[in-house]
């Protein structure tokens, strides 16, 4: 069975967590919510700082959520998130999605948000997610698709950002255009009952533009992504600085607008 060999492109710099802690079940897992029942047992893969995890735990008050991440350090923040909300039906552990340490048919729902784009073998990851799902349960995954991201006004510097990010992510062993591939990966993993959909995040107000452009400008020059871009020979520090300024300039435009397309799959395991 394969093990994780990809490198997580973003890391957990404050500029990354600024966006991760904004995520909720409502804005990041809406396609799944109608399938949840109060008694369900959920496995939340790649939980990060735990904001989606905490929402899921509140939605299954008679059930339980096990939240896992490949990076041990971020789990302390996830535990703090759950504690601040007084949640007692959630636990946390380190795990590799390619080789989950759980028996077959354990969970009612196995959920992964923005995970499969970063792993070395997404098909094997889906097979493992399916294995630990109970008959009648669901595998749910949502991933952004970088090549489908679009914005206005047009910007050469923003074009440079997108080209650079996709090169760095692939050099790290991931697939940044994962959203469009989720259904294909699920079919390769042997799934039959697949509901494929899409949804977006959109940033257009002055507050949204400032937040989104600021976190990406900071991420470009200060996060693990910036280190991997320079150490991998993909960009110089000067080039990263120019990309960061392009983000800030875009964010200052009154008519600026940015949309992030996500692919989604909800796969039911036969009874």
N, C-alpha and C positions, 0 to 999 in steps of 0.2 A: 504494500500500500504506500502511495506517495506521501511525502512530508512537505511542509511548507519550505520553499526555497526562494520565493519572491521577497523583495524588500519593500516594506510599507513606504510609499513615496512621500507622504506628507509628514510623518512623525507626529509628535504631540506638543509642538510649540503652542504658545498662547494664541497665536494667530489662527492656528488650526482649530483649537478648542473653542475659539470664539464662534465658529460656525457649527461645530459639533454639538455644543450645548444649546444652540438655538433649535435643534431638531426635536420634534414631538411626534407622537403617534399620529396626530391629526395631519401634520404637514409632511410626514415622511412615510406613513404606512396606511393611508386611508383606504387603499385597495384591499387591505386585509381585515379591517375592523368589523365589517358585517359578519364575518365568519367566526368571530370570537364568542365564546360562551363563558359564563362566570366560573365554571369548574375546571377550565382547561389548564393543562400543564404545558408551558411554553419554554423553548430553548431559544434564546436571543444571542446570535452569533455576531462577534465583532461589536460588542456593546459600547465600546468607547467610554465616554463619561457618564453614560447610563440614563440619559434623559428619556429616550424612547423606551428603554427597559422599565423605568419607573411608571410611565404611562401604561404600558402593557400590564404591569402588576396590578395597577388600580382597576383595569378593565376585567381582570380575572380574580375577583376578591375571594372566591372559594377555591381557587386554583393556586398555581405556583409558577414562578419564572426562574429559570436558571440562565444567568447571563455570563457569557464567556468572551474572552479576548485573547489574542495571541501575544499581546504586550502586557506583562504583569503590572507595570507601573501605573497604567491608566485605571486599573481596577480599584485602587484606593479612592479615586474621585467618584467612580460609579457607586461604590459602597456609601460614600458620603451623600451622594444624591438621594439614594434610597432612604438613608437614615434621616435626612432633613425632611422627607415627606412621610416619615413614620411608617414605612412599609416593612412588614414582617414576612411577606410571602415571596421573598426574592433572595437568591444566593448567587455568589460569584465565583468563577474559577478560570484558570488559564487553560486554553485548549487550542488545538490545531484542527481546523475544519476538515482537513484531508483525512484525519484519523481521530474521530471523536471517541472519547473514553466513556461511552454510554451503551447500554444494551440495545438490541433491536427493539423497535416498537415501544419506545419510552415516552415520547412527547406527542401531544395533540397538535402542536404547531411548532415548526422550526423556521425561524425568521432570520434573515440577514439583510441588513441595509448598508449599501455602499461597501460591500465586502468582496464580491466576486471579481470586481475590476482589479483588485489588488493581489489575488492569490495566484499561485503558479499553475494550478490545475483546476479550473472552475468546474469541469465535468466531474472529476473525482469528488470535489467538494459537494456538489449536488447529490451525488450517489450516497455520500455519507449522511447528508441531511435527510435524504429519503429513507435510509436504513433505520435511523433512530426515530422516525415518525411512525405513530400508530396507524394501523389500518383505519381509513376514514378520516385521517388527519391531513394537515396541509403543510407543504413546503412553500414558503413565501420569500421572494427576493426582489429587491429593487436596486437598480444601479443607474448612475448618471451615464450619459453618452457625450463625451467631450466634443467629438466632431460635429455633433448636432447642436451644440450650444450656439446661440446667436445673440447679437447685440447691435445697438445703434447708439451713437453715430459710429461709422466705420473708423477703424484705427489700425494703422500699420503696426504699432507697438502691441496692440491686443492680438493681432494676427501672429506676431512673433511669440507672444505668450502661449497661444494655443499650440503652435508647432513645437515649441520647446517642451511644454508639459507632456505632450503625447510621446515625444522622443525619450524623455527621462523616465516616464512611467513604463514604457516598453523595455527600456534597458534594465529596469528593476525587476522585470519578470511579470508585469501585469498587463492588462488590456484596458486602456482608458475609454475605448468605445464599447464598453460592455453592455450598455442598455439595449442596443439593437441585437445583441447576441444571446440574450437570456433564454429566449424560446428555443433557439438552436441548441444551446448547451443542455437545456432540459431534455430535449429529444435525444441527444447523444447519451444522456445519462439514463435513458430508458423510461422516462416519464410518458404517460399516455394522456391523462386528464389534465390538460394545461389551459389555464385562462391567462392570456397575454394582454397587457394593457400598457398605457403610458400616462404620465402626468408631469407637471412642470413646477419648478419654482420660478417666480418672476420678481425682479427687483426694479422698481421704477420711481418710487417716491424719493424725495430728497434724503430722507433718513435711510431708506433701503440702499440707495446708491452709495452713500457715504460708508455705510457698514460693509457692503459687499466689496467695493473697490478698495477700502482700507485694509480689510483682512487679506485680500489677495496681494496687495502691494507689500504688506508686511511679510506674508508667507514667502513671497518671491525672493526677499533678501535676508530673511532671518530664520527660516525654519530648516528642518532636515531636507526638505525639497531643494532649497538653495544650495546646501552642501553637496547633495547628490548631483545637482546640475553642474557645479564647478568641478568637483572631483572626478566626475565621469567625462569631462571634456566637452560637455554639451553647450556651455556658455561661460563667459568670463563674468567676473563680478561687475564690471562696467556694463555689460549687456543686461545682466539681471537688474541693475539699477535703472536702466532705460525702460525695461519692461514694467518695473514698479511705478515709475513716473507716468507711463502710459495708462496704467490702471487709475492713478489718482486724477489724471487729466480727464479721463472718461467720466469718472465719478463727479467731476465738477460741472458737467454739462447738464443744463436744465432739461433737455429732451432725451437724456440717456435712458436706456432700457436694456435689460439683460434677461434672457430666459435660459433655464437649465432643463433640458429634456431628460426624463428618466424612463427606462424600460422597467416593466414589472411582470412577474410571473406568480401565479397562485396555482399550485399543483396539488391535486387531491390524490392520496394514496388509496387504492381500492380496498374495500372491506373484504 
